[in-house]
């Protein structure tokens, strides 16, 4: 570079007027969109809740507050309390472990048939109290949620793998078949689990069937796409060698493609399993079984202590699953 060229050289500007116009346009769109979704009100209410929690200001009594919502979840509910008159075949001599009977005395207004007036009468009710009864009930629902997620993943693999074989270019040479398989995969992936669960609840009734079918169908769409792309990115040289000796498509897939993509297939399947556990709690809100169905019922009855117990159990399960998934990935990948 000569001296004249050296004097004329300047460091190029990373951002020009066009980039500035684009950034300003994006900010304008975000500002307009933020007003539509009430971002300002969200920030104001959150700031008021934080200030009230820290004691910097007095919280309005009737205004909704994040701190008040969280406060309703505490203390969490651990015990289960049932009136013995509502328990079928109750035997006071054979109580569950750690359970005990509790007598509650109160008064209630009743109509006197002689005077036709309301009179206060003493009422005595006996309750069966199990100190950790609700924890056991939540545990059963958590196990059902894990079963829904597991069977949803199994169905996703069973349905998604054949669709991936039909949609992969290096496995299926017939273009119309590939197009049909990819269309089915796209449709399954496009329908959210919550929407399909609504229709499956109508078809199969409330319970886990609708849950694992909804998770399985959506998961099949995701795995069908992932599996097909992983197959298409496999090293073509082993496939060409088997093709040269006259091997069929399935033999090429089994001996040349599958050994290469198996770690990726396992990683994709673990991702779907991890996602299904989280989604199994959501689809339960529409009656598709699991802990989500219990959560919806307790929320509708304003049993916020029970809701707090459920949320804590979901957090523990998700945390444990993350650790297990990380170990499985280190072992297989």
Residue, then its C-alpha position, 0 to 999 in steps of 0.5 A: x500500500x503506497x503513502x497516498x492510499x494509506x492516507x485515504x484509507x479509513x476504518x469502515x463504519x459498522x453501521x450505516x444510515x440504513x441500519x439506523x433506520x431499521x433499528x428505529x423502525x424496530x423500536x417503533x414497532x416494539x413500542x406500538x406492540x408493547x402498548x397493545x399487550x400492556x407492557x407498561x401496566x405489567x412493569x408498573x404493577x410488578x414495581x408496586x408489588x416489589x416495593x410493597x414486599x420490601x416495605x417501601x410502600x403500602x400495598x393497595x387492599x383490593x388491587x391485584x398484586x404478585x406478592x399477594x398471589x404468591x403469599x396465598x400459596x403459603x403455607x403449602x398443604x401437606x395433610x389430607x382431612x376427610x369427614x368419616x361420613x364421606x369415606x366408604x367402608x370406614x373402619x375406625x379400628x384400622x386407620x392408615x399409618x400416622x392417621x388420627x381422628x379429629x372431632x370438630x364441634x360447631x353450631x349451625x342454623x336448623x329449622x325446628x319443625x314444631x316452631x318453624x323457626x331457625x334455631x342454633x344446634x350443636x353439631x359434631x363432625x369427626x374427620x380422618x386426618x392424615x398428616x402427609x396424606x395430600x403429599x401421597x396423593x400428589x405423588x400418585x398424580x406425579x407418577x401418572x404425569x411421568x407415565x403420560x410423558x413416557x408413553x407419549x414419547x414411546x408413541x412419538x418414536x413409534x410414529x415418528x421414525x417410520x415417517x422420518x424414513x419415508x421423508x428422508x431423501x437418502x432413504x426414500x427415493x420416491x418424491x411424492x411419498x417424501x412429500x406426503x410424509x413431510x406433510x403429515x409430519x408438518x401437520x402433527x408438529x403444527x397442532x399444539x398439544x393443548x389443542x389436540x388434547x381438547x379434542x381427544x378428551x371429547x373422544x376418549x373422556x377425561x383421563x391419561x389416554x387423551x394426555x399421552x396421545x396428544x403428546x405422542x402425536x405432536x412429538x411424532x411430528x417433531x421427531x419425524x423432522x429431526x430424525x429425517x434431517x439427521x439421516x440426510x446429514x449422515x456421511x454418504x460414503x458408507x451408503x455409496x459403498x453398500x449401494x455399489x454391492x447392491x444393498x437395499x434401502x433398508x439395509x443401507x439405513x440399518x448398516x450405514x445410516x443408523x450407526x451414525x445417527x443413533x447418538x443424535x436420535x437418542x438426544x432428540x428422544x431425550x429432548x422430547x421426553x424432557x419436554x413431554x414431562x413439562x407439557x404433561x402438566x399443562x395438558x392436564x388443565x383440560x382434563x387429560x390426566x396427571x398433576x395438571x388436572x389436580x392443579x386445575x381442580x384445586x385452583x378452581x376451588x381456591x385451595x391455594x395451599x394445595x396449589x403451592x404443594x403441587x407447584x413445589x412437587x412439579x419443580x422438584x420433579x423437573x429439577x430431578x429430570x434435568x439431572x437425570x437427562x444430563x447423566x443419560x446424555x453424558x452416558x450415551x452421547 
